[in-house]
């Protein structure tokens, strides 16, 4: 059904130049994907940390002054009374939170879709307080001769989804937050349906229920409403904690095909598919019962965050072939191939 590339992974942290002296790249993963000027572009999430000196704690952060953002390093002694070591994810210093890693989006380019060169400078990096803890997991949709890039922004207010547009991957216009905290895993459909734009989203929830797939609509891609929950985690091994959308849905003769992720027992992430009605994407027509891709290869089971496969970038060829770009273990980028027809067959179509 799905074939992993024999030489996976295709992008590893050692292929990425740190964004500044004193930073080190710990992960290059979860790539958005699109075609531009006959090249495959991956919008790779790059996670960086700092290597501390003995007896010190060092963490990356951004400062924002005079409408300028600057990557910095906080270095303090481990016995400083103002330091609280939270866990591996960060520290609290003088009452302020700092993460152990900071993410931004970097472009990787390929003429064959397999062999990539990673740009030396970030493509999207934090620019204001709403992005102070980093930018993560970009997804790309081509609409109206424009590339719409939505991505997760993280700050002391939680995580939200922001939008940017570009036509040349040089000049970028940021549109701001389109889904407020707590919301991520947004996938914008590649065409209008009955005069409206549609998107999948994944609001978080505390108390009742589990994080689920929702559907929303818009007239301008900025203001979203008429929200519907369309799919919830099932009580199965692979989904029992949460689910979330991946890349933009793929239009097929049977409906909109979406490859989504599930987080299951023991924090294992895997990939599933579901099919939405062509004219009313709030209706789920079919849903896979087993993963189409789950952590099995060594680079998927052993890494920075073990047992994770996560896709937010897919490229469809004219013949229906699919290149599924995915992150493994929050550490590297990989590729697997299949076809639309093969995936539809798993749904009995």
C-alpha positions in Angstrom: 0.0 0.0 0.0 2.8 2.4 1.0 6.5 2.1 0.0 9.1 3.7 2.1 12.1 5.1 0.2 14.9 2.6 0.7 17.4 5.4 1.6 15.3 7.1 4.2 15.7 9.5 5.9 16.2 12.1 3.2 16.9 15.1 5.5 18.7 14.8 8.8 19.8 17.4 11.4 23.4 17.3 10.2 22.3 18.6 6.8 21.0 21.9 8.3 23.2 24.9 9.2 22.3 26.4 12.6 20.4 29.7 12.3 23.0 31.5 14.5 26.3 30.8 16.4 25.6 29.0 19.6 22.6 27.1 18.4 22.7 23.5 17.3 20.1 21.7 15.2 18.4 18.8 17.0 15.6 18.1 14.5 14.7 18.7 10.9 11.2 17.1 10.5 7.4 17.5 9.7 7.8 19.1 6.3 5.1 20.9 4.4 5.5 20.2 0.6 4.6 21.8 -2.7 5.9 22.2 -6.3 7.4 25.5 -7.3 9.2 26.3 -10.6 9.6 22.6 -11.4 11.2 22.0 -8.0 10.0 20.2 -4.9 10.0 22.5 -2.0 9.8 21.2 1.6 9.0 23.6 4.4 11.0 21.8 7.1 10.5 22.4 10.8 14.0 22.9 12.3 14.3 22.6 16.0 17.4 24.1 17.7 18.8 24.1 21.2 22.0 25.3 22.9 24.9 23.3 24.2 25.6 24.6 27.8 28.9 24.8 29.5 29.5 22.6 32.6 27.5 23.9 35.5 25.2 26.1 33.3 21.9 26.0 31.6 21.6 27.4 28.1 18.3 27.8 26.2 17.3 29.6 23.0 14.8 32.5 23.0 13.8 35.4 20.9 13.8 39.1 21.9 11.5 41.6 20.2 12.5 45.2 20.2 11.6 48.1 17.9 9.6 45.7 15.7 12.7 43.6 15.2 13.1 39.9 16.3 16.4 38.5 17.3 17.5 35.0 18.3 19.3 35.0 21.7 20.7 32.6 24.2 19.9 32.6 27.9 22.8 31.3 30.0 22.5 30.9 33.7 24.2 28.8 36.4 22.4 25.6 37.4 22.6 26.6 41.1 21.1 30.1 40.4 18.1 30.4 42.9 16.0 32.0 40.1 16.3 28.8 37.9 13.6 26.1 38.1 14.3 23.0 35.9 10.9 22.0 34.7 11.8 18.9 32.7 13.5 18.2 29.4 11.2 20.7 27.7 12.5 23.9 29.3 13.1 26.0 32.4 11.6 28.8 34.4 13.9 31.7 35.0 12.7 34.6 37.2 9.2 33.5 36.7 9.4 33.4 32.9 9.1 30.2 30.8 11.8 29.2 28.3 11.7 26.1 26.1 14.7 23.9 25.6 14.3 24.0 21.8 13.1 26.7 19.5 11.6 25.9 16.0 11.4 27.8 12.8 10.6 26.9 9.1 13.5 26.3 6.6 13.2 25.6 2.9 14.7 22.5 1.3 14.9 22.2 -2.5 15.1 19.2 -4.9 14.9 18.7 -8.6 13.9 15.0 -8.2 11.9 15.0 -5.0 14.4 12.9 -3.2 17.8 14.6 -2.9 17.4 17.9 -1.1 19.6 20.9 -0.4 18.6 22.9 2.7 18.7 26.7 2.6 21.2 28.2 5.1 18.8 30.8 6.5 15.3 30.4 8.0 12.3 31.0 5.7 9.9 31.8 8.6 11.1 32.5 12.1 9.4 34.1 15.1 8.7 37.8 14.5 6.4 38.8 17.4 5.3 37.8 20.9 2.6 35.5 19.5 5.4 33.4 18.0 7.9 33.8 20.9 8.2 30.0 21.6 8.6 29.1 17.9 7.0 28.3 14.6 6.1 24.7 13.8 4.6 22.3 11.2 3.8 24.3 8.1 1.2 23.2 5.6 1.0 24.6 2.1 -2.1 25.0 -0.2 -1.9 26.5 -3.7 -5.0 28.7 -4.3 -5.6 31.7 -6.6 -2.1 31.6 -7.9 -0.8 32.0 -4.4 0.8 29.7 -1.9 -1.1 29.8 1.4 1.1 28.6 4.3 -0.5 27.9 7.7 1.7 27.0 10.6 1.5 26.6 14.4 2.7 29.5 16.5 3.7 28.9 20.1 3.8 31.4 22.9 3.1 31.9 26.6 -0.6 32.0 25.5 -0.5 28.5 24.1 -0.4 27.3 20.5 -2.4 28.8 17.7 -2.5 28.7 13.8 -1.2 31.6 11.7 -1.3 32.2 8.0 1.2 33.6 5.5 1.1 34.0 1.7 3.7 34.0 -1.0 4.0 33.8 -4.7 7.7 33.3 -5.0 9.0 31.9 -1.7 11.0 35.1 -1.3 8.5 37.8 -0.4 6.1 36.7 2.3 3.0 38.4 3.7 1.9 37.4 7.2 -1.8 37.4 7.7 -1.7 36.8 11.5 -3.5 34.2 13.6 -6.5 32.6 12.0 -7.4 30.1 14.6 -6.7 31.2 18.2 -5.4 29.0 21.1 -5.6 26.2 21.5 -5.7 25.2 17.8 -3.4 23.5 15.3 -3.2 20.9 12.5 -5.1 23.1 10.1 -5.4 21.9 6.5 -6.9 24.3 3.9 -8.7 22.7 1.0 -7.2 23.4 -2.5 -10.3 24.8 -4.0 -13.6 26.4 -3.1 -16.7 24.3 -2.5 -20.0 26.0 -3.3 -18.4 29.4 -3.2 -16.7 28.9 0.2 -13.2 28.0 1.4 -13.0 25.0 3.8 -10.4 23.9 6.3 -9.8 21.1 8.8 -8.7 22.2 12.2 -7.9 20.6 15.5 -9.0 22.6 18.6 -7.8 21.3 21.9 -10.2 20.6 24.7 -9.9 20.1 28.4 -12.5 18.2 30.4 -14.9 16.5 28.0 -13.8 14.6 25.0 -10.5 14.3 23.2 -8.8 16.5 20.6 -10.7 15.8 17.3 -11.0 16.8 13.7 -13.2 19.8 13.0 -14.4 21.4 9.8 -14.7 25.2 9.2 -15.6 27.5 6.4 -14.6 31.0 5.3 -15.2 33.6 2.6 -11.7 35.1 2.7 -9.4 32.5 4.3 -8.9 34.9 7.3 -12.3 34.7 9.1 -13.6 31.2 9.9 -16.9 30.0 11.2 -19.7 27.4 11.0 -17.4 25.0 12.9 -18.3 21.3 13.0 -16.6 18.3 14.7 -16.5 15.7 12.0 -14.3 12.9 13.5 -13.3 11.9 17.0 -10.6 9.5 18.2 -11.8 6.0 18.3 -11.2 3.6 21.2 -8.5 1.7 19.3 -4.8 1.2 19.9 -3.7 3.8 17.4 -6.1 6.7 18.2 -7.0 6.5 21.9 -5.4 9.9 22.8 -6.1 12.3 19.9 -6.2 12.8 16.1 -5.3 15.7 13.8 -5.2 16.7 10.2 -2.3 16.4 7.9 -1.7 18.1 4.5 -4.4 19.6 2.4 -7.1 17.1 1.4 -6.8 15.4 -2.0 -9.6 15.6 -4.5 -10.6 12.2 -5.9 -13.5 10.9 -7.9 -14.9 9.4 -4.7 -14.5 12.5 -2.5 -11.9 14.4 -0.5 -9.1 12.1 0.7 -7.4 13.2 3.9 -4.3 11.6 5.5 -4.5 12.3 9.2 -2.5 11.3 12.2 -3.5 9.5 15.4 -1.8 9.4 18.7 -2.4 6.2 20.5 -1.2 4.0 23.3 2.4 4.6 24.5 2.4 7.9 22.6 2.8 6.2 19.3 1.9 8.4 16.2 0.6 6.7 13.0 -1.2 7.7 9.8 -4.8 7.0 8.8 -7.1 8.0 6.0 -10.7 9.1 5.7 -12.9 10.2 2.9 -15.1 13.3 2.9 -18.1 14.1 0.7 -17.1 16.1 -2.4 -19.9 18.7 -2.0 -20.2 18.7 1.8 -16.9 18.0 3.5 -18.6 17.9 6.9 -19.7 14.4 6.0 -17.3 11.5 6.5 -18.0 8.8 4.0 -15.3 6.3 4.8 -12.6 5.9 7.4 -9.7 3.5 7.6 -9.7 1.0 10.4 -5.9 0.4 10.5 -2.9 2.7 9.9 -1.6 3.2 6.4 1.8 3.9 8.0 3.0 3.2 11.5 6.4 3.4 13.2 8.3 0.2 12.1 11.6 1.3 10.5 14.5 2.0 12.9 14.5 5.8 12.0 10.8 5.8 13.0 11.1 3.9 16.3 14.4 5.3 17.6 15.1 9.0 17.8 14.5 12.3 19.6 10.9 11.4 20.3 10.5 7.7 19.5 7.7 5.9 17.6 6.4 8.8 15.6 5.4 9.2 11.9 3.7 12.5 11.2 2.8 13.9 7.7 1.8 17.4 6.8 3.2 17.5 3.2 2.0 15.5 0.2 2.6 16.0 -3.5 0.3 14.4 -6.1 1.6 13.6 -9.5 -0.6 13.8 -12.7 -0.9 10.0 -12.8 -2.3 9.9 -9.3 1.0 8.9 -7.6 1.5 10.4 -4.2 4.7 11.4 -2.5 4.1 11.5 1.2 6.7 13.5 3.1 6.7 12.8 6.8 8.7 13.4 9.9 10.1 10.5 11.9 10.8 10.7 15.7 10.7 14.6 15.6 14.1 14.3 14.2 14.3 13.7 10.4 12.4 13.9 7.1 11.4 10.8 5.1 9.4 9.9 2.0 6.9 7.2 1.2 5.0 6.6 -2.0 1.6 5.3 -3.0 -1.3 6.1 -5.3 -4.7 7.6 -4.8 -6.2 4.4 -6.1 -4.3 2.2 -3.7 -5.5 4.3 -0.7 -9.1 4.2 -2.0 -8.9 0.4 -2.3 -8.1 0.2 1.4 -11.5 1.9 2.0 -13.3 -0.7 -0.2 -13.6 1.7 -3.2 
